[in-house]
Amino acid sequence: MTTVQTNNTTSDAFAASGAAKKPTNTTQEAQDRFMTLLVTQMKNQDPLNPLDNAQVTSQLAQLSTVTGIDKLNTTLQALQGSYQASQSLQAASLIGHGVLTTGSSIALKESKAVFGIELSDAADSVEISVLNSSGALVRSIKLDGQDAGVIPLAWDGKADNGSVAADGRYTFEVKALRGGEKVSATPLSYGDVLSVTTGAQGVLVNLPGREPVKLADIRQII
């Protein structure tokens, strides 16, 4: 009569893997545990009912998949770090330059201000309304036909009534039409890049008197 050894293979396998030297990473740990378990199972298998080759192959395939995903994650993290470093260098070159970014504020200083708009399509007419802190209209600027894209603009500080507006912060609204139909128009604010910050939100550009903006929010460098 054949005697079959009936050990607790799973417990023995994990006990053996736990006694081994601590692996350097989670991928190596998974491989070590799997191989220890597989070898233990093969040593203690029932000769009359050996391990199914298909099951072993399936387990090996699963291990290979998990290992591949872990290595892919490591590669992606490395690429992300490299990309962020590249963005930081690119953003650093903007320090001292003026940029137009999404926003509707205007900073009037010494009766001079720069701002802009971005049109999604060409427009027959564009009307810009400059408002003070109370929301009252200060200056209305009308433009004839404009092509799609970013349009830098300047304001000399003059109000519609002929007076000169006081230096300070203003806001503006833009309305663009083509054939009587509304054209999407995005207001753009101007600012001089003071510094660059790298953090959890990625690379941010710091502008005076405003919240930091992302590189993707910069529409034009002046």
C-alpha positions as CSV (number, residue, x, y, z in Angstrom):
1,M,0.0,0.0,0.0
2,T,1.3,3.4,-0.9
3,T,1.5,6.0,1.9
4,V,0.7,9.5,1.0
5,Q,2.2,12.4,3.0
6,T,-0.4,15.0,4.0
7,N,1.4,18.1,5.2
8,N,-0.1,21.6,5.3
9,T,1.7,22.8,2.2
10,T,0.3,26.4,2.2
11,S,1.3,27.0,5.8
12,D,4.7,25.4,5.3
13,A,5.3,27.5,2.2
14,F,4.5,30.9,3.8
15,A,6.5,29.9,6.9
16,A,9.5,29.1,4.8
17,S,9.2,32.3,2.9
18,G,8.8,34.3,6.1
19,A,12.0,32.8,7.4
20,A,13.9,33.8,4.3
21,K,15.8,37.0,3.9
22,K,13.6,40.0,3.5
23,P,13.2,40.8,-0.2
24,T,14.3,44.1,-1.6
25,N,10.9,44.9,-3.2
26,T,7.3,43.7,-3.4
27,T,7.9,42.1,-6.8
28,Q,10.7,40.0,-5.5
29,E,8.7,39.1,-2.5
30,A,5.8,37.9,-4.6
31,Q,8.1,35.8,-6.7
32,D,9.8,34.2,-3.7
33,R,6.6,33.4,-2.0
34,F,5.1,31.9,-5.1
35,M,8.2,29.7,-5.9
36,T,8.4,28.5,-2.3
37,L,4.7,27.6,-2.3
38,L,5.0,25.8,-5.7
39,V,8.1,23.8,-4.7
40,T,6.5,22.8,-1.4
41,Q,3.3,21.7,-3.3
42,M,5.4,19.6,-5.7
43,K,7.4,17.9,-2.9
44,N,4.2,17.0,-1.1
45,Q,1.9,16.2,-4.0
46,D,0.0,12.9,-4.0
47,P,1.7,10.6,-6.5
48,L,-1.7,9.2,-7.4
49,N,-3.1,12.7,-8.0
50,P,-0.2,14.9,-9.2
51,L,-0.5,18.6,-9.8
52,D,-2.4,19.6,-12.9
53,N,0.0,21.1,-15.5
54,A,-2.7,23.5,-16.7
55,Q,-3.1,24.9,-13.1
56,V,0.6,25.4,-12.7
57,T,0.9,27.1,-16.1
58,S,-2.0,29.4,-15.2
59,Q,-0.4,30.3,-11.9
60,L,2.9,31.1,-13.6
61,A,1.0,33.3,-16.1
62,Q,-0.7,35.2,-13.2
63,L,2.6,35.8,-11.5
64,S,4.1,37.0,-14.8
65,T,1.2,39.5,-15.2
66,V,1.5,40.8,-11.7
67,T,5.3,41.2,-12.1
68,G,4.8,43.0,-15.4
69,I,2.3,45.4,-14.0
70,D,4.6,46.3,-11.1
71,K,7.6,46.9,-13.4
72,L,5.3,49.0,-15.7
73,N,4.3,51.2,-12.7
74,T,7.9,51.7,-11.8
75,T,8.7,52.7,-15.3
76,L,5.8,55.1,-15.4
77,Q,6.9,56.7,-12.2
78,A,10.4,57.2,-13.5
79,L,9.0,58.8,-16.7
80,Q,6.7,61.1,-14.7
81,G,9.6,62.3,-12.7
82,S,11.7,62.9,-15.8
83,Y,8.7,64.7,-17.5
84,Q,8.2,67.0,-14.4
85,A,11.9,67.8,-14.3
86,S,11.7,68.8,-18.0
87,Q,8.7,70.9,-17.3
88,S,10.5,72.7,-14.4
89,L,13.4,73.6,-16.7
90,Q,11.0,74.8,-19.4
91,A,9.1,76.9,-16.8
92,A,12.2,78.3,-15.3
93,S,13.1,79.9,-18.7
94,L,9.9,82.0,-18.4
95,I,11.1,83.8,-15.3
96,G,11.2,87.6,-16.1
97,H,9.0,87.2,-19.1
98,G,5.4,88.4,-19.5
99,V,2.7,85.8,-20.2
100,L,-1.0,85.8,-21.0
101,T,-3.0,83.2,-19.0
102,T,-6.6,82.5,-18.6
103,G,-8.2,85.1,-16.4
104,S,-10.3,88.3,-16.5
105,S,-8.3,90.7,-14.4
106,I,-6.4,93.8,-15.6
107,A,-3.6,95.5,-13.7
108,L,-3.5,99.2,-14.6
109,K,-0.2,100.8,-13.7
110,E,0.9,104.3,-14.7
111,S,-2.0,104.4,-17.1
112,K,-0.8,101.3,-18.9
113,A,-2.2,97.8,-19.0
114,V,-1.8,94.6,-21.1
115,F,-4.4,91.9,-21.4
116,G,-5.8,89.7,-24.2
117,I,-8.5,87.5,-25.5
118,E,-8.6,84.1,-27.2
119,L,-11.2,83.4,-29.9
120,S,-12.2,79.9,-30.8
121,D,-13.3,81.0,-34.3
122,A,-13.0,84.2,-36.5
123,A,-15.3,87.0,-35.4
124,D,-16.9,89.8,-37.3
125,S,-17.0,92.0,-34.2
126,V,-15.5,92.0,-30.7
127,E,-16.6,94.2,-27.8
128,I,-14.6,94.4,-24.6
129,S,-16.0,95.9,-21.4
130,V,-13.6,97.1,-18.7
131,L,-15.2,97.2,-15.3
132,N,-14.1,98.7,-12.0
133,S,-14.3,97.0,-8.6
134,S,-17.9,97.9,-8.3
135,G,-18.8,96.3,-11.6
136,A,-19.4,99.7,-13.3
137,L,-18.4,100.1,-16.9
138,V,-15.2,102.2,-17.3
139,R,-14.2,101.6,-20.9
140,S,-15.7,99.9,-23.9
141,I,-13.3,98.7,-26.6
142,K,-14.7,97.6,-30.0
143,L,-12.7,95.7,-32.6
144,D,-13.5,94.9,-36.2
145,G,-13.1,91.4,-37.7
146,Q,-10.6,89.3,-35.9
147,D,-9.1,85.9,-36.7
148,A,-9.3,82.9,-34.4
149,G,-6.5,82.6,-31.8
150,V,-4.8,84.7,-29.1
151,I,-5.1,88.5,-29.5
152,P,-2.9,90.6,-27.2
153,L,-4.4,94.0,-26.3
154,A,-3.4,97.2,-24.5
155,W,-5.4,99.8,-22.5
156,D,-4.1,103.3,-22.0
157,G,-6.2,103.9,-18.9
158,K,-8.6,106.3,-20.6
159,A,-12.3,105.9,-19.6
160,D,-15.3,106.4,-21.9
161,N,-16.0,109.8,-20.4
162,G,-12.6,111.1,-21.3
163,S,-11.0,110.9,-17.8
164,V,-8.0,108.8,-16.8
165,A,-8.8,105.8,-14.7
166,A,-7.0,105.4,-11.4
167,D,-4.2,102.8,-11.3
168,G,-5.4,99.5,-9.7
169,R,-7.2,96.2,-10.5
170,Y,-10.0,96.0,-13.0
171,T,-11.8,93.2,-14.7
172,F,-13.1,92.8,-18.2
173,E,-15.7,90.9,-20.2
174,V,-15.6,90.0,-23.9
175,K,-18.4,89.4,-26.4
176,A,-17.6,88.2,-29.9
177,L,-20.0,87.7,-32.8
178,R,-19.8,86.2,-36.3
179,G,-22.8,86.5,-38.6
180,G,-25.0,87.4,-35.5
181,E,-23.9,84.2,-33.8
182,K,-21.9,84.1,-30.6
183,V,-18.2,83.1,-30.8
184,S,-16.5,81.5,-27.8
185,A,-14.1,84.1,-26.4
186,T,-11.7,83.5,-23.4
187,P,-10.4,86.5,-21.4
188,L,-6.6,86.5,-20.8
189,S,-4.7,88.2,-18.0
190,Y,-1.2,89.5,-18.2
191,G,1.5,88.9,-15.6
192,D,5.3,88.8,-15.3
193,V,6.6,85.4,-14.2
194,L,8.3,85.8,-10.8
195,S,9.2,82.2,-10.0
196,V,8.3,78.5,-10.6
197,T,7.1,76.0,-8.0
198,T,7.2,72.2,-8.3
199,G,4.9,70.2,-6.0
200,A,2.0,67.7,-5.9
201,Q,0.1,69.7,-8.4
202,G,2.9,69.7,-10.9
203,V,4.8,72.7,-12.1
204,L,3.2,76.0,-11.3
205,V,4.1,79.5,-12.5
206,N,3.9,82.3,-9.9
207,L,2.6,85.7,-11.1
208,P,2.2,88.9,-9.0
209,G,-1.2,89.4,-7.3
210,R,-2.6,86.1,-8.6
211,E,-2.9,82.4,-7.7
212,P,-0.2,80.2,-9.3
213,V,-1.1,78.9,-12.8
214,K,-0.3,75.7,-14.6
215,L,1.8,75.7,-17.8
216,A,-1.2,74.6,-19.7
217,D,-3.0,77.8,-18.8
218,I,-0.4,80.0,-20.5
219,R,-1.7,81.1,-23.9
220,Q,1.2,83.4,-25.0
221,I,4.6,84.5,-24.0
222,I,5.2,88.2,-24.5
